[in-house]
Amino acid sequence: MPFSEDLDPAIIQEVSEEYQKAAFWLPFTAVEIKKVFDEEQLDELGKFIAEVKSAGQSNKKKAEVIEKYSGVTLKLLKMLKVVV
């Protein structure tokens, strides 16, 4: 790999697999995600996203999911700078 010398091994070891996976479906790096969410919250966030997707076009169902996962939802909104 031509860029392997550019990678900091300490950062790579610091970031767990769950955070690396989350970085694929959130517009943030794994390190940024780890600063905001603990591993339990990350699991909740994954469930939240799955339930919102399965709610389809129903705003009522989406609102119920948002309420159910309000803690991680608020953190996500703050991270996205939608809420201060």
C-alpha positions in Angstrom: 0.0 0.0 0.0 1.6 3.2 -1.1 0.1 5.4 1.7 0.7 3.0 4.6 3.5 5.2 6.0 0.9 8.0 6.4 -1.3 6.1 8.8 -0.8 6.7 12.5 -0.9 3.2 14.2 -2.0 4.7 17.5 -5.1 6.2 16.0 -6.0 3.0 14.2 -5.7 1.0 17.4 -7.8 3.6 19.3 -10.8 3.3 17.0 -12.8 0.1 17.5 -14.5 -1.8 14.7 -18.0 -0.5 15.7 -16.8 3.1 15.2 -15.2 2.2 11.9 -18.5 0.7 10.7 -20.4 3.8 11.8 -18.1 6.0 9.8 -19.5 4.2 6.7 -23.0 5.4 7.3 -22.4 8.7 9.1 -20.7 11.7 7.4 -18.0 11.7 10.1 -14.8 9.9 10.7 -14.6 7.1 13.3 -12.6 9.3 15.6 -15.2 12.1 15.5 -17.9 9.6 16.2 -16.0 8.1 19.2 -15.7 11.5 20.7 -19.5 11.9 20.9 -21.0 8.4 21.3 -20.0 5.5 23.6 -20.3 2.0 22.3 -23.8 1.5 23.8 -25.1 4.7 22.3 -23.5 3.7 19.0 -25.6 0.5 19.1 -28.7 2.6 19.8 -27.8 4.9 16.9 -27.6 1.9 14.6 -31.0 0.7 15.7 -32.4 4.2 15.4 -31.3 4.5 11.8 -32.6 1.0 10.9 -36.0 1.8 12.5 -36.3 5.2 10.7 -35.6 3.4 7.4 -38.2 0.8 8.1 -40.8 3.5 9.0 -40.9 4.3 5.3 -43.1 7.3 4.5 -44.9 7.4 7.8 -44.1 10.6 9.7 -45.9 9.3 12.8 -43.7 6.1 12.9 -40.6 8.2 12.4 -41.6 10.6 15.2 -42.1 7.6 17.5 -38.7 6.3 16.7 -37.1 9.7 17.2 -38.8 9.9 20.6 -37.7 6.4 21.5 -34.1 7.2 20.7 -34.2 10.8 21.8 -30.8 10.7 23.6 -28.8 9.6 20.6 -31.0 11.6 18.2 -30.1 14.8 20.1 -26.4 14.0 20.1 -26.6 13.3 16.3 -28.4 16.6 15.7 -25.7 18.4 17.7 -23.0 16.7 15.7 -24.7 17.7 12.5 -24.9 21.2 13.8 -28.7 21.3 13.4 -29.1 21.9 17.1 -26.7 23.9 19.2 
